[in-house]
Amino acid sequence: MSGTGYNIDEGSKDYLEGASKFKPVKVELKVSNAKGTDEVNYWVNEITNQYADFVITNVKADPNQISFDIGSPSMEDLTAKDIEFRLKEY
């Protein structure tokens, strides 16, 4: 997924520099018949378009599961529940 989005994987490198309090949350989504990496990449990229403070790393996808680490270096008090709420809202 490198180069897919500003806040995703390699694109997030500069954003994460100096962010010592960045503690990403591991997200694992059970899915059925994910169509392919392009569709998954688009969906994950749209999360960071919707929520510009989020940084997503370690994206992995297969037909039955999508997983990634997500967090925000600028929001130190962000909890797993906050992220869950935003993903459900998205």
Buried (B, 14 or more C-beta within 10 A) or exposed (E): BEEBBBBBBEBBEEBBEEBEEBEBBEBEBEBEEBEEEEEBBEBBBEBBEEBEBBBBBEBEBEEEEBEBBBBBBBBEEBEEEEBEEBBEEE
